[in-house]
C-alpha cells in the first residue's frame, strides 16, 4: 500500500510540476494486459508522462486505479511520434518502446522472453 501511495504521489508531483516544456503527456487505450519493466499492468486507458521534470528516461504509467514508474534503458532521438510499441510473445504483451515527440524510449525485454519464437509487433497510437 505504501508503494502505491508513493507512486501516485510521484505522479501527482510530476503532473503538478510539468510546464509547457514537460507537458508531453501521452494518453493511450491499451486493450490488453501488458508487462513493462517486469511489472504487469491491466488493460486500461493510461496517461504516460515523465516521472520527474529532470529525468528523460523515467515514465509514470497511470491508469484507472493502477500505475507504476518505469525507467527506459535507452533513448533514440531520431524516431519521434506518439505511440506505444509492444511485442506479443506467446500470450503476453511486453512494452518495448514509447515513442514521444522528444524521441523513443526503449524498455528492456527479459532474456527468457527473447528466447521465444512466437512473437509479433503491435503498435498502439497515443494522443
C-alpha positions in Angstrom: 0.0 0.0 0.0 2.9 2.4 0.8 4.4 1.7 -2.7 1.1 2.5 -4.4 0.7 5.7 -2.3 4.2 6.7 -3.2 3.6 6.0 -6.9 0.5 8.2 -7.0 2.3 10.9 -5.1 5.1 10.9 -7.6 2.6 11.0 -10.5 0.8 13.9 -8.9 4.1 15.8 -8.4 5.1 15.1 -12.0 1.7 16.4 -13.2 1.8 19.4 -10.9 5.3 20.5 -11.8 5.1 19.9 -15.6 5.3 23.1 -17.5 4.9 23.6 -21.3 8.3 22.0 -21.9 7.4 19.0 -19.8 3.7 18.7 -20.8 4.3 15.9 -23.3 1.8 13.6 -21.7 0.7 10.6 -23.9 -2.7 9.0 -23.5 -3.4 5.6 -24.9 -6.2 3.0 -24.5 -4.4 -0.4 -24.2 -6.9 -3.2 -24.8 -4.8 -6.0 -23.3 -2.8 -6.7 -20.1 0.8 -6.0 -20.6 4.3 -6.1 -19.0 6.6 -3.1 -18.7 9.9 -3.3 -16.9 9.0 -6.7 -15.5 5.7 -5.5 -14.0 2.2 -6.4 -15.3 -0.5 -3.8 -15.8 -4.1 -4.5 -16.7 -5.9 -3.3 -19.9 -7.0 0.3 -19.4 -6.6 3.8 -20.6 -3.2 5.1 -19.4 -1.7 8.5 -19.1 2.0 8.2 -19.7 4.1 11.1 -18.6 7.6 12.0 -17.4 8.1 10.8 -13.8 10.3 13.7 -12.9 11.0 17.0 -14.7 14.7 16.4 -15.0 14.6 12.7 -15.9 14.2 12.0 -19.6 14.2 8.2 -19.0 11.7 7.8 -16.2 8.0 7.4 -17.1 4.9 7.1 -15.0 2.1 4.9 -16.3 -1.2 6.0 -14.6 -4.3 4.0 -15.4 -7.7 3.5 -13.8 -6.7 2.6 -10.2 -3.3 1.2 -11.3 0.1 2.6 -12.1 3.8 2.3 -12.0 7.1 4.0 -12.6 9.4 2.6 -15.2 12.8 3.6 -16.5 13.9 3.3 -20.1 17.2 1.7 -20.9 17.9 3.9 -23.9 16.5 6.9 -25.8 16.6 7.3 -29.5 16.0 10.9 -30.5 15.9 10.1 -34.2 12.4 8.5 -34.1 9.6 10.6 -32.8 5.8 10.4 -32.8 3.1 9.3 -30.4 2.7 5.6 -29.9 3.5 2.6 -27.8 5.2 -0.5 -29.3 4.6 -3.9 -27.8 5.9 -7.4 -28.6 3.4 -10.1 -28.3 5.3 -13.2 -27.1 3.1 -16.2 -26.6 0.0 -14.9 -24.9 1.7 -12.0 -23.2 2.3 -8.4 -24.4 5.5 -6.7 -23.5 6.0 -2.9 -23.9 9.3 -2.4 -25.7 9.1 1.3 -26.6 7.2 4.5 -26.0 7.5 6.9 -28.9 7.1 10.6 -27.9 7.6 13.9 -29.6 11.1 14.1 -27.9 12.2 10.6 -29.0 11.7 6.9 -28.5 12.2 5.5 -25.0 13.2 1.8 -25.2 12.4 -0.7 -22.4 14.1 -4.0 -21.7 12.7 -7.4 -22.5 13.8 -10.3 -20.4 16.2 -12.9 -22.0 13.7 -15.6 -21.2 11.1 -13.8 -23.4 13.5 -13.2 -26.2 14.2 -16.9 -26.5 10.6 -17.5 -27.6 10.0 -17.7 -31.3 6.2 -17.0 -31.4 6.2 -13.2 -31.4 4.8 -10.3 -33.3 4.9 -6.5 -33.0 1.9 -4.4 -32.0 1.7 -0.6 -32.1 -1.0 1.4 -30.1 -1.4 5.0 -31.1 -1.3 7.7 -28.4 -2.8 11.1 -28.4 
